[in-house]
Amino acid sequence: MKKSTTRVTIIILIGIIGIVSYYTYLSNRSKEEQQEATLSAVQLVLSKDLEKDYPPTPREVIKYYNEILDCFYNEEATKEEIEDLGNKARELYDDELVANNELGTYQMALRSEVEDFKKNNRKILRFAPASSINVEEFTEDGYSFARILCGYTITEDGVNFSSDQVYLLRKDANKRWKIYGWKPSSEVNPEQKEQ
């Protein structure tokens, strides 16, 4: 009798420990989900670890870059968050683009541009990178490049207007697409758009 009582006691204890463990797991998971839900848009964008989770395609790079732009121009961000967002954007830039934009000068110009954007009551309402099938890839001087058009709808003092940018990306030594540069689509000649 004592053996069966001991077994029953052990089974009951294991069951209680299992129930308590499962309850603790669910409680912690709920807290983590609540914490994620309370992150601001800026914090969410800044939380992306580009070393571990770099966007795999030119379109995804531009999509994430536009999420950063959205935080610059549409969200309330502190001076430190603007700097952090600027650093995050630089992680998407090609080495040559980074080298041509000294960090201090870049950060100062960025703060000025963000202030000007907000002072003029501008907001980016929508951005739309071209679909993946409309990304133009080509090789030049031994490098792989990709060209992608991104459309923007911007409002200024209640008036909406559209703007299109053509982004040029170059694949780096780690096979990551990096932003090499951009310009308004009106400045890109037709042969480049079709390439």
Phi, psi and omega in degrees: 000322183294325180296317181290326178293319178296316179298315180298317180298315179297316179298318179296317179298316178299319178297315179296316179298318178299315180295315180296317179298315180296319178297317179297316178301312180296321179297315180293320179297319179297319178296318179297318179295320178295321179297316178297322182292334182270357176294136176287168178301320180296312181297323179296315179295318181291337183285348181289125179267103184288341176291321183265333188225059181284139180302132189279342184232161176304319181297318180292326176298313181292324178298313179293320178301320179290331173296322176295314178301319179301319178293320178303309194261339186246343184254157173277116181228146177285169178301318180295320179294323177299316178297317179296320177296320177299318178294323178295319178298319180297333176294338179270350184277147173296151181305321179295321179293320177297315182298328181274000180230086180306138189305310182298315179295317179300312182296320180295315179297321180297311179301318180296317180295318179296315178299316180297317180301314182286324179297326180271015178053043177262149174214147172273113180280323186201146170230146183218095175291147179303155179293162182302328181287346179261011175278126182263114178255142179204165179244137178210134180053034177082003179251149173268127179240158173221140178241132181219138178268140176228125179265143180234141168248121185238144175244141176222116183051042176084357179256126180268143173214161182252151177215138178242136176241142173253121179259139175247126180242149178232139179281130181270185182297336178269010180065029176258137177282124181240145181287119182268332179170178178200159175201160177302144183299334179294340180266358180264126182287154186305326179296323179292323180295327185270347186301000000 
